Amino acid sequence: MGIKTALPKTELYFYTAVLSLALLWAGSWIIEASSENVNRKAFRENVKPGWHYFGRKMDVSDFEWVMWFTTFRNHILFALSGHVIFAKICSMLSPKNRSLIYMLYGSLAVLITMGWTYITLILSHCIILYSVALVKRKWLCFVAGLTSLATFKMEPFKTWQEGFATGSFDLQDVLFYGGCGFSIMRCMSFALENCEKKDGNYSFLDLIKYNFYLPFFFFGPVMTFDRFHQQANNPNLTRKEREMWNITIHALVHLGAILVVDVFFHFLYILTIPNDLKLLKQLSDWSLAGLAYSNLVYDWVKSAVLFGVINTVSRLDHLDPPQPPKCITMLYVFAETHFDRGINDWLCKYVYDYIGENHDAIFKELLATICTFAVTTLWLGPCELVYIWSFFNCFGLNFELWVAKFFSLPPFSTIEKNLMPEAMSRRIRGLFNAVNFWQIVLYNVLALNSLDFAQLVAKRLLFKGFPLSTLSVLFVTYCGVQLIKERERKQALLDDPEPVPPTEADKQKAE
C-alpha cells in the first residue's frame, strides 16, 4: 500500500471530530480529578502554591523542569547569552578560529560551574579514549568507551567519581552526570570516526573543541564528530534565505511551549496523579488512558523545549544540530520512537545500522536491536526498570519486522495487491498501527512514571475495561493514526509530486 493513498474527505472529517471530542473528554476527567483531589495528603509534596490570583496550585513533580525555569533559569540564560556574544564576535573577527573560541569559552564556563577537579576528570577520560582512537580498532574503541561510560553508571566507580565535582548547588548531580555521559558518547564518536580516517589522525585539540562546545556539553544533543568537525571548521558563514527568520520563529515557538506547559501544570496534575495508586483505582478507564498518553506527550515537550533552546543557539553558530524528537502523537511504529534524536542518530550510525545493514534479515535485525538496547541500557543506567523498558522496546521493534515479513508472504501479499483497494488496505494497516501505538505508550510510560502505573493502565484497558473501554480507546487511536497518515501523505506529495497526466493537446503535439 503506497503512502500516497488517500481517503475520502468526509471520512477524515469524521476522524478529526472523534479524536477532538475524545481528547476533550479525557482532558475534562483529568482536570476534574486534579481539582477535586488537590488537597489530598499524597499531593502535598508535589503540588505547591502557584497562581494566587486564580486560586490554582502547580504540579512541581518534575524537579528538572522546575529548576530549569526557576532558580537555574538565570544561570542558563547568562551562560548561553555569553556564548552567543562571543560566538558573534569571533565569527566577525576570525571565522577560521571560531571553533577554538567556542572551546575556550565552554571550558571556562564548565570550570567556573563545576570546578577544576571535574575538568580534570573529563580530560582524563578524553585522553584515555583519544589514546585508544590512535590504534584505529573499532572494537577496542567500543570496549574502552563503554567501560568509561559504565564507570559513571555503576557502583562503586559512580560515587567515587562524583566526589570530583566541587561545590554544592541545585542541579549539580544533573550537570555532573549529563556532562560526563555526553562527553563519553562524544569521545566514542571521535574515536570511531578516527578509525574511518584513512590519512593520519585527528588531533587531540579537535576532540577538545568537539567536546567542550558549551551548548551541547551538559544536556546534549550528541552531534556526531564528523558533522561537527565539518560544520564548525567551515569558514563560509553565509546564511540561507530567511534562515534568521526561521530561527526566530523556532525560538518563539519554544517560548510558547514553556508557557503552555506552565498553564497545564496549574490545571492538569498529570505527573502527581500517577504516584497516588489509591486515587488511580478510582479514576475511569478514559482518565487512565489520558494520563498515560499525556505523560508521554509531556516528556516529548520537555525534550523538544530543552533541545530546541540549545539548537537555536547552535544554529546561530552556523551549525545544523540534530532535530528535536518526533512527538509521540505522530508515532505508530517502534522504529521512529526516541526522545533524544542525537543519541538515536549516534546509535543508528555506529550500532543499529552498522549491524542490521538494510534491516531486512530477521536475525541481523535481532542482533542489531539487542546490541542497540544493550548500549541504551548502559546509557540510561542499569536497573530493573530500565531492563524491563529495554526488553519490551527491543521486542516491539523486532515484532514489527516479524509481522511485516509474515504479511509480505503469499497469500496475504497477493490479496492486498490484487483484490483489496488501496484505501481499504490503508484502513486495515491503521488498525494494526493503533494497537502498536498503545504498545509504544505502555512500554515507555513505565520508564517515565512507574511499573505499577503501567501495569494498572494495562489491566484496565486490556482486561477490566474489555470490551467497551478497550475497543473505544483503540477506535479513537485508529482515528488519530489515520490523521497522521494523511499528514504523511500530504508531505510525501510535496516531497515527490505525482506526474501530471498529459492533456489531449500535448498528445496531439507528440503525435
C-alpha positions in Angstrom: 0.0 0.0 0.0 1.5 3.3 -1.1 2.0 6.2 1.3 0.2 8.5 -1.1 -3.2 6.6 -0.9 -6.0 9.0 0.0 -9.2 8.5 2.0 -12.5 10.4 1.4 -12.5 13.9 3.0 -15.8 13.2 4.9 -14.1 10.2 6.5 -11.2 12.3 7.6 -13.5 15.0 9.0 -15.3 12.3 11.0 -11.9 11.0 12.4 -11.0 14.6 13.3 -14.3 15.1 15.2 -14.0 11.8 17.1 -10.4 12.5 18.1 -11.1 16.1 19.2 -14.1 15.1 21.3 -12.2 12.1 22.9 -9.3 14.3 23.9 -11.6 17.0 25.3 -13.5 14.3 27.2 -10.4 12.6 28.6 -8.9 16.1 29.5 -12.0 17.0 31.4 -11.7 13.9 33.5 -8.1 14.7 34.4 -9.0 18.4 35.2 -11.8 17.2 37.4 -9.5 14.7 39.2 -6.9 17.4 39.6 -9.3 19.9 41.1 -11.2 17.6 43.4 -8.1 15.9 44.9 -5.7 18.9 45.2 -5.8 18.8 49.0 -5.1 15.0 49.2 -2.3 14.1 51.6 -0.4 12.4 48.8 -0.5 15.6 46.7 1.1 17.9 49.4 4.7 17.2 48.5 4.3 17.7 44.7 1.5 20.3 44.4 2.7 23.7 45.6 1.2 27.2 45.6 1.1 28.6 42.1 -1.2 31.3 40.6 -2.7 33.0 43.7 -5.0 35.3 41.7 -6.7 32.3 40.0 -6.6 30.1 43.1 -4.6 27.4 41.3 -1.8 25.3 42.7 1.1 24.0 40.5 2.3 20.5 39.9 6.1 20.6 40.7 6.8 16.8 40.4 9.4 17.3 37.7 12.4 18.5 39.5 14.4 19.2 36.3 11.7 21.3 34.7 11.1 23.4 37.8 14.8 24.1 38.4 15.5 24.9 34.8 12.8 27.5 34.6 13.0 29.0 38.2 16.3 29.2 40.1 18.5 27.8 37.4 17.0 29.8 34.6 19.1 32.8 35.0 22.4 30.8 35.1 21.5 29.0 31.8 20.5 32.3 30.1 23.6 34.0 31.3 25.9 31.2 30.1 24.2 30.8 26.7 24.0 34.6 26.2 27.7 34.9 26.8 28.3 32.1 24.3 26.2 33.8 21.7 28.0 37.1 22.2 31.5 35.5 22.0 30.5 33.4 19.0 29.2 36.5 17.1 32.4 38.5 17.9 34.5 35.5 16.7 32.5 35.0 13.5 33.1 38.6 12.7 36.8 38.9 13.5 38.1 35.4 12.8 35.7 32.9 11.2 38.5 30.3 10.8 39.2 30.2 14.6 35.6 30.2 15.8 35.7 26.5 17.0 38.7 27.3 19.1 36.9 30.3 20.7 33.9 28.0 21.4 36.2 25.6 23.1 37.9 28.2 25.3 34.6 29.7 26.4 33.0 26.3 27.0 36.0 25.1 29.1 35.9 28.3 31.2 32.2 28.0 31.8 32.5 24.4 32.9 35.5 25.2 35.1 33.6 28.0 36.9 30.4 25.9 37.2 31.9 22.5 38.3 35.4 23.2 39.5 38.9 22.2 38.2 38.7 18.7 39.6 35.7 18.0 37.3 37.5 19.4 34.3 40.5 17.1 35.2 38.2 14.1 35.4 36.6 14.8 32.0 40.1 15.4 30.4 41.4 12.1 31.8 38.6 10.2 30.1 39.3 12.2 26.9 43.0 11.4 27.0 42.3 7.6 27.5 39.8 7.4 24.6 42.0 9.6 22.4 44.9 7.2 23.0 42.6 4.2 22.1 41.5 6.0 19.0 45.0 6.1 17.7 45.1 2.3 17.5 42.2 2.5 14.9 40.4 -0.6 16.0 36.6 -0.1 16.3 36.0 -3.0 18.7 38.7 -1.6 21.0 37.1 1.9 20.9 33.8 0.4 21.8 35.2 -1.6 24.7 37.1 1.5 26.1 34.2 3.8 25.6 31.5 1.6 27.1 33.9 0.8 30.0 34.3 4.6 30.6 30.5 5.1 30.4 30.0 2.2 32.9 32.2 4.0 35.5 29.6 6.8 35.6 26.6 4.5 35.6 27.6 1.7 38.0 28.9 1.5 41.6 31.4 1.9 43.2 33.1 4.0 40.4 30.0 6.2 40.1 30.1 7.5 43.7 33.9 7.7 43.7 34.0 9.9 40.6 31.1 12.1 41.8 33.4 13.3 44.5 35.5 15.1 41.9 32.7 17.7 41.5 33.3 20.6 44.0 30.6 22.9 45.3 27.0 22.3 46.3 24.1 23.8 44.3 20.9 22.6 42.8 21.2 20.5 39.7 24.8 19.7 40.3 24.0 16.0 40.0 22.2 16.6 36.7 25.1 18.6 35.4 27.7 16.1 36.6 26.2 13.0 35.0 24.9 14.9 32.0 28.3 16.4 31.2 30.2 13.1 31.9 27.7 10.9 29.9 27.6 13.1 26.9 31.4 13.6 26.9 31.9 9.8 26.8 29.5 9.5 23.8 31.3 12.3 22.0 34.7 10.7 22.7 33.4 7.4 21.3 32.1 9.2 18.2 35.5 10.8 17.8 37.3 7.5 18.2 35.1 5.7 15.7 35.4 8.5 13.1 39.2 8.5 13.6 39.1 4.8 12.7 37.5 5.7 9.4 40.1 8.4 8.6 42.5 6.9 6.1 45.2 9.6 6.1 46.6 10.2 9.6 44.6 11.0 12.7 42.5 13.8 14.1 44.3 15.9 16.7 43.6 15.9 20.5 42.7 19.6 20.0 39.9 18.5 17.6 38.5 16.3 20.3 38.6 19.1 22.9 37.0 21.5 20.5 34.2 19.0 19.9 33.6 18.0 23.5 33.7 21.5 25.1 31.2 23.2 22.8 29.1 24.6 25.7 25.5 24.4 24.2 25.9 20.6 23.8 28.2 19.9 26.8 25.8 19.3 29.7 22.5 18.5 28.1 23.3 17.4 24.5 22.2 16.6 21.9 25.1 14.4 20.7 26.2 15.6 17.3 28.5 13.0 15.7 32.1 14.2 15.3 32.2 14.1 11.5 29.3 16.5 11.2 30.5 18.8 14.0 34.1 18.9 12.7 32.9 19.8 9.1 30.4 22.5 10.2 32.5 24.1 13.0 35.5 24.5 10.7 33.6 25.8 7.7 34.8 29.4 7.2 31.8 30.2 4.9 29.3 31.8 7.3 26.7 32.9 4.8 23.1 32.2 5.8 20.3 30.8 3.7 17.4 33.0 2.7 15.0 33.6 5.6 17.2 31.5 7.9 17.3 34.1 10.7 13.5 34.4 10.4 13.1 30.7 10.9 15.5 30.7 13.9 13.5 33.5 15.4 10.2 31.6 14.8 11.6 28.4 16.4 12.7 30.4 19.4 9.3 31.9 19.9 7.6 28.5 19.5 9.7 27.1 22.3 8.9 30.1 24.5 5.2 29.5 23.8 5.7 25.8 24.6 7.1 26.7 28.0 4.1 28.9 28.8 1.7 26.2 27.7 3.3 23.7 30.0 3.2 26.2 32.8 -0.6 26.6 32.2 -1.1 22.8 32.1 0.8 22.3 35.3 -1.8 24.5 37.1 -4.8 22.6 35.8 -3.6 19.1 34.9 -1.6 17.3 37.6 -0.5 14.6 35.2 2.8 13.9 37.0 1.5 13.8 40.5 -1.7 11.7 40.0 0.1 8.6 38.7 2.0 8.5 42.0 -1.2 8.0 44.0 -2.3 4.4 43.4 -5.4 4.8 45.6 -6.6 7.7 43.5 -5.8 5.9 40.2 -8.0 3.0 41.1 -10.9 5.4 41.5 -10.5 7.0 38.1 -12.2 6.0 34.9 -10.5 3.9 32.1 -10.5 7.0 29.9 -8.8 9.1 32.6 -6.0 6.4 32.9 -5.6 6.3 29.2 -5.4 10.1 29.0 -2.9 10.2 31.8 -0.6 7.6 30.2 -0.8 9.4 26.8 -0.3 12.9 28.3 2.8 11.8 30.3 4.5 10.7 27.1 3.4 14.0 25.4 4.8 16.0 28.3 8.2 14.1 28.2 8.4 14.9 24.5 7.6 18.5 25.1 10.3 18.7 27.8 12.8 17.2 25.4 11.7 19.3 22.5 12.0 22.5 24.6 15.4 21.7 26.0 16.9 20.6 22.7 15.1 23.4 20.9 16.6 26.1 23.1 20.1 24.6 22.6 19.5 24.0 18.9 18.6 27.7 18.5 21.9 28.7 20.0 23.8 26.2 17.8 22.0 27.4 14.7 23.2 30.9 15.5 26.7 29.4 15.4 26.0 28.2 11.8 25.6 24.5 12.9 23.0 22.1 11.8 22.2 20.2 15.0 20.1 17.0 15.4 16.4 17.7 15.1 14.1 17.6 18.1 12.4 14.3 18.9 9.3 13.3 17.0 6.1 13.8 19.0 4.6 10.6 20.5 1.3 11.7 18.9 2.9 11.2 15.5 4.3 7.8 16.2 2.8 4.4 15.5 6.0 2.4 14.7 8.8 1.5 17.1 11.4 2.3 14.5 10.8 6.0 15.0 10.4 6.0 18.8 13.0 8.1 20.5 13.1 11.1 22.9 16.7 12.2 22.0 17.4 12.3 18.3 21.1 12.9 18.9 21.5 9.7 20.9 19.3 8.0 18.4 21.4 9.2 15.4 24.5 8.0 17.3 23.1 4.6 18.0 21.8 4.2 14.4 25.1 5.1 12.8 27.5 3.2 15.0 25.4 0.2 16.2 22.0 -0.3 14.7 22.6 0.4 11.0 26.1 -1.0 11.2 25.0 -4.4 12.4 21.5 -4.5 10.9 22.5 -3.1 7.5 19.3 -2.9 5.4 17.2 -4.3 8.3 15.5 -6.9 6.2 17.2 -10.0 7.7 15.4 -11.2 10.8 18.5 -12.5 12.7 20.6 -9.5 11.8 17.9 -7.2 12.9 17.5 -9.1 16.2 21.3 -8.9 16.9 21.3 -5.2 15.9 18.4 -4.3 18.3 19.8 -6.3 21.1 23.2 -4.5 20.8 21.5 -1.2 20.5 19.3 -1.6 23.5 22.3 -3.0 25.5 24.2 0.3 24.9 21.0 2.2 25.6 20.6 0.4 28.9 24.1 1.3 29.9 23.5 4.9 28.9 20.3 5.2 31.0 21.8 3.4 33.9 21.3 -0.3 34.5 18.4 -1.1 36.9 15.3 -3.3 37.0 13.0 -0.7 35.4 15.5 0.0 32.6 15.9 -3.7 31.9 12.1 -4.1 31.6 11.9 -1.0 29.3 14.7 -2.2 27.1 13.3 -5.7 26.8 9.8 -4.6 25.7 11.0 -1.9 23.3 13.5 -4.4 21.8 10.7 -6.9 21.4 8.4 -4.3 19.9 11.0 -3.3 17.3 11.6 -6.9 16.2 7.9 -7.8 16.4 7.2 -5.1 13.8 9.6 -6.7 11.4 8.2 -10.2 12.1 4.7 -9.1 11.4 5.7 -7.2 8.2 7.6 -10.2 7.0 4.7 -12.5 7.7 2.1 -10.4 5.8 4.5 -9.9 2.9 4.2 -13.6 2.1 1.5 -15.2 -0.1 -1.4 -15.3 0.2 -1.6 -12.1 2.2 0.6 -10.0 -0.2 -1.4 -11.3 -3.2 -4.8 -10.5 -1.6 -3.6 -7.0 -0.7 -2.1 -6.3 -4.1 -4.7 -7.7 -6.4 -8.0 -8.0 -4.5 -8.0 -5.2 -2.0 -8.5 -1.5 -2.8 -5.6 0.7 -1.6 -7.9 2.7 0.7 -9.1 -0.4 2.4 -5.5 -1.6 2.8 -4.7 1.7 4.5 -7.6 1.2 6.9 -6.6 -2.3 7.8 -3.0 -1.2 8.4 -4.3 1.6 10.5 -5.9 -0.9 12.9 -2.6 -2.7 13.4 -0.9 0.7 13.9 -3.5 1.6 16.5 -2.6 -1.5 18.6 1.1 -0.7 18.0 0.6 2.9 19.3 -0.6 1.7 22.6 2.2 -0.8 22.9 4.6 2.1 22.5 2.7 4.1 25.2 2.6 1.2 27.7 6.2 0.2 27.1 7.5 3.8 27.6 5.2 5.1 30.3 6.7 2.6 32.8 10.1 4.3 32.4 8.6 7.8 32.8 6.4 7.0 35.8 6.4 3.6 37.5 5.9 0.0 36.8 2.8 0.0 39.0 1.2 2.7 36.9 1.9 1.0 33.6 0.5 -2.3 35.0 -2.6 -0.6 36.2 -3.3 1.1 32.8 -2.6 -2.2 31.0 -5.0 -4.2 33.2 -7.8 -1.6 33.0 -7.6 -1.2 29.2 -7.0 -4.9 28.3 -8.9 -6.8 30.9 -11.2 -4.9 33.2 -12.3 -2.5 30.6 -12.8 -5.0 27.9 -14.6 -4.8 25.5 -16.1 -1.3 25.8 -13.1 0.7 27.0 -10.6 -1.3 25.0 -12.4 -1.0 21.7 -13.4 2.6 22.2 -9.8 3.7 23.0 -8.5 1.7 20.1 -11.0 3.3 17.8 -10.1 6.8 18.9 -6.4 5.8 18.4 -7.2 4.5 14.9 -8.8 7.9 14.1 -5.6 9.6 15.2 -3.4 7.2 13.2 -5.4 7.8 10.0 -4.9 11.6 10.5 -1.2 11.1 11.0 -1.1 9.0 7.8 -3.0 11.8 6.0 -0.4 14.3 7.1 2.4 11.9 5.9 0.6 11.5 2.6 0.5 15.3 2.0 4.1 15.6 2.9 5.0 12.8 0.5 3.2 14.6 -2.3 5.2 17.8 -1.5 8.5 15.9 -1.5 7.7 13.8 -4.6 4.8 15.2 -6.6 3.0 12.8 -8.8 3.4 13.4 -12.6 0.6 15.4 -14.2 -1.1 13.3 -16.9 -0.7 14.8 -20.4 -3.6 16.7 -21.9 -5.2 16.0 -25.3 -3.3 18.9 -26.8 0.0 17.6 -25.6 -0.8 14.2 -27.0 -1.6 15.7 -30.4 1.7 17.6 -30.4 3.6 14.5 -29.6 1.9 12.7 -32.5 
